[in-house]
Amino acid sequence: MKICFIMYPWDRIDPESDSTLRMIHECVDRGITVAVTTPNNLTIRDSEAHAFCNVIRHTTKLTSNIVSFYKKAEFKRCKLPLAGFDAIIMRANPPLDTVALNFLDSVRNDVFIMNDLDGLRIANNKLYPASFSGEASRFVPATHVSKNREYLEQVLKDSPSEKMIMKPLNGFGGQGVIVIEKGARQNFRSLLDFYIGSGDESNYVILQEYVSGAEKGDVRILLLNGEPVGAMRRVPPADDVRSNIHAGGREEKHVLTREEKELCRAIGPQLVRDGLYFVGLDVINGKLIEVNVLSPGGITRINRLNRVRLQKQVIDFVENVVKAKEVVAERKNAFRKVIEDAASV
């Protein structure tokens, strides 16, 4: 099997905690041919999508120490046709590179892509949870998105709560997330000026219902094919509202509550319908705050807290999908041969 990871640059990996590196190591351990590349290395030649890739060499016995694997990895630089891979795993960091998705559109019928390109297009920003309807909608806190300063000021004024969460629509990793209190409304217009900006470069701002318990952190839940496979609690530092690990938060072992399991059951089917097979949910007190679809992290920390190897489940899933596609193709070719033989009699 041959798998291409479209991701962030190799030299920016933190080998101690990186989730993508765990997936790559699992693939190499299975004897899978692994190529890594970045969105900037996608190209077109003779109307065919290619990528300038680094293919991991199988030169020495594979070490089980992933940090050592990272440091000793050897590569061969190649320009490879994307249609030749069995699977492409999208692990590039936000924001979404829509041009990269356009390159991949031409091979989507030949290669299993995780997550699906259309799914990434509709779910790559913080508006996606607002698309949930029916039973799933009760897990989404009230959310307001706008560039209109007067409207956002009125939203804060009318809020039944004494505080709300404000964040940029295009932020990630906890960047720009702050708590707005009604008692400090005199500073709100200034904050909106900073967040929204001006002219053609203005940005959308999210005002979201403050969920009780947010000060105690959130829960990161990893879903695979619509089912939860692991979770951890992320606790913010004493002087910060953000619980993201990269923003200074720390992780703790967590067992899903009944309400969190109900949340996963409610939204899992839509995620699968949208081709979002591997995602990270950020949940506070049973409310869905964000759906992370580009490069959800947490594998390393959840592994350590629970003595599991989630990367094995992820690659098992990819292999099973590829094998199922191969069976369908072989069956189709066999039926075509029967028809061709009948026509030639």
N, C-alpha and C positions, 0 to 999 in steps of 0.2 A: 504493500500500500504506500501511496505517496501523498503527503500532506504539506500544504504551504500555510505558514502563519504570516498574515499581514498584520504587522504590529509596530511598536515603537522601536527606535534604534537599539541594537544589542548592547551597546556600551552604556545605555541609560538604565539597564536592568539593575535592580537591587537583588542580588542572588539570595539574600537571606529571607526575603518575603515575597518575591514575585510569583504570581499565580501562573502566568503564561509559561515561565521557565519550568514549572512543575509539569505542565502538559507536554512541553517539548521533551523533557527527560523521559516521561512515560512512553512517548512515541518511539524515541530512540531505543529504549529498553525493549520494546516489542519488535525491533528490527524494521520499523517503518522508515522510509526515506523522508527526511524532514528538510524543508527549505524555509528560510526566514527572509522576509523582505519588509519594506515600509511602503506606505501609499505613494511616496515620492518616487519610488522605483518602478512603478507601473508604466508600461509603454505599449505602443502599437507598432507591429511590423507586418507589412503585407496584409493589412486589415485583420490581423490576429492579435489578441491581447497577450502580452508577455510581461515578465517582471525580471529585473536584475536581482537575482537571489543569492544568498549565501547558503549553500547546501552543507549540512553537517556531515563531516567525514566519520566513517566507522573505522577509525585507525587503531584504537586501543581498546582494551577491555573496559566496559562501561562501569564507572564508579557509582555506588548508591548515594554518595555524598553530592548533593545537588550543587552546592557552592563550588566544590572541586570540579564538578562537571562543567559548570559555567566558565571557570577560569582556564580549563584545559581544552575547551572545545576548539576544534579545527574546522575550517570551512573551505569550500571550493566555490569561487565566484562564477556564476553562470547566468546567461539570459535564457529563461525557460518559458515555454508556452503554458499559460495558465490552464488551458483545456486538458493538459496532460496529467494534472493532479486528480486524485480521487476526491479530495476534500480541501477546502480552503477555510481556515479558522480565522475569523476577523477579531483581532485583539488590539487594534489601534486605539490610543487614548482619545477622549473628547478634545476638541469638538469634531463632529463628523465631517469627513472629507467627502463631499458629495461627488466630486470629480472622480475620485477613486472608485466609487460605486458605479459610475458610468462605464469605466473600464471593465468592470466585472459583469455588467449586464450581458455582454456577449458570450459569456461562458456559463451562465447560470443553469442552462439545460444540460451541460456536460459534467458539471462538478457540483458536489454537495457543498453549499456555503453556509457556515454557521457564524453569526446569525444571518437569516435571510435578508437580502438587500432591501426589499420593500418594507420588511419589518423594521430594519434600521432607519429607513427614511421616515417612517411615521412615529417611531418611538424614541428617537435619539435625544429628545429634549424633555423638559419637565412638564410639558403639556399632556403627555401620553396618558397619565392616570385619569385625566378628565374624560377620556374616551370610554372608560368602563361604565357599563350600564347594568340595570337590573340589580341582582343581589350584590354584585361586586362594587357598585357605587357607594354603598354604605360604609365601605372601608376607606373612602377617599375624603380627606378634610376639605372644607370649603376653600376654594382657590380662586384668586382674582389675578388676571394678567393684563397689563396695559402699559402704554407709554404716556397716557393722559394724566398729568399731575393732579389736576382738580378731581378727577374721578378717584384716583388712589387715595387722595386726602379724605374724600367722602367715605370711602370704604373703611378706612381706619376709624373715622369718627363714628360710623354706624355699627362697628363691630361690637358684639355683645361681650367680648372679652376685653380685658384691660391691656392685652398685648397681642401682637401678631408677629409672624416671621416674614422677613423680607429677604429676597435673594434675586440675583440676576438670572434671567431665563437661560442664558448660555453658560452659566458657571458649572464647575464640577469640582469634586474633591473637597467640598465644604467652602469653596472660595466665595466670599462676599455674603455669607449667611449671617444675618444679624437679627436681634430681637428689637421690635419697635414697641414702645409703651405709650399709651395714650397720654400719660402725664408729661411726655417729652415731645408733644406734637409740634412745638415751636421749632424743633430741629428737623422735622420731617421733610419740609420743602427743600431744604439744603441737601439732604440725603438723596432725595429724588433727582435733584439737578445733577448730582454726582453719578448716580446709577444710570440714569436715562441718557445723559449727555444731550447733544443738540444736533440739529440738521440731519443729513442723510445717515450719519453714523450713530443715531440714537438707538438705544437698546430697550427691550422689554423688561419690565420688572414684575416679579411675582410677590403678591401679598397673600399669605396663607394663614388660615386659622391656626392659632397656637394650640398645640395638642398638649393636654396635661401630662406631665411626666417627662417632657422633652429635656428638662434640666438634668435628668438622670441618664440621658443617652438614648441610643436607638438600637435596633436589632437588625443586623444584616443577615438576610436569608438568601441562600443560593438555591435557585430552582433549575432543574434539568428536565427538559421535556414536560414542563408543567408541574413537576413534583418537587417538593423540598428535599434537598439532599444534605444540607448542613446549615448551621446558623451560629452566630456569636453575638454577644452584646458588646456594644462599643460605648465606653463611658468617657464623657468629656473631662478635660482638666477642670480644676476648681474655678478658673477664671475665664472660661470660654463656654459658649453654647454649643459649639460644634463637636461632634463625637467622632468625626472621621479620623482614622489612624494617622493619616498624613498631616492632620491639623493638630496633632498632639493628644488624641484620644488613646485609650488603651482598651484591649479586648478582654472579655470574660466569657467563660463557658455559658451556654444558654440552651435550655430545652424549650422547644416551641410550646406556647400555651394553646389551649383549645381555640381561642379567638384567632391566633396567628395561623393555625392549621385551617380554620374556616376561610380566612383571607386567601390562603394559597389555593384552596379548592375553588374559590369563587373566581379568581382571576387566571388560574392556570390554563383553562381551555382557550381563552382569548389569546394568551401569549403563544400557545402552540399554533393556533390558527394564523397568527401573524408571523409565524416562522421564527419566533424568539425562543430558541430552545435552551439557551443558557443565559440566565439573567440574575442580577442581584437586586433584591428588594430591600429598601430601607423603611423600617416600620417603627413607629412610636406608639406605644399604648394601644396596639391593635389597629392603628391607622396607617395606610400606605402613603409614605411621603414621596418616594421616588422609585422609578424602575430604571436600573442601570443595565444597558444592553450592549454597549460597545466593548468594554473590557472589564466586566465585573471582577473585583478582587475578593480576597478573603480565604482562598483555598489553603494557603500555608498556615494561617492562624487557626482556622477551623480544624485542620489536620492535627496541629499540635495540641489543641485543647481536647480533642476527642480521640486521638490516636487512630485516625483514619487516613485514607489516601483518596481524596475526592477526585484527583486527576484521573485515577483509574476508571471511575464511573463515567467521566466526561469522554474519555477516549473510547471506552466500551460503546458508548452511545454512537459516536461518530463512525466507528467500525461497523456497527450493526446497520446503520442507515446506508452506508456505502454497499455493504453486502446485499441488503434488500434491493437496492437499485440495480445491482449486477444481476440478481436473480430475475428481476422483471425484464431486463434487457435480453438475457439469455432465453427466457420464455418467449418473448416477442420474436426473436430471431428464429427460434425453432418453429413457431407457427408460420412465419413468413416462408420458411423453407418448405413446409408442407404444402402451402398454397402454390409456390413456384413449381414444385414437383407435379402437382395436380394439373397445372396449366401446360406443362410440357409433355403430358401423355398424349 
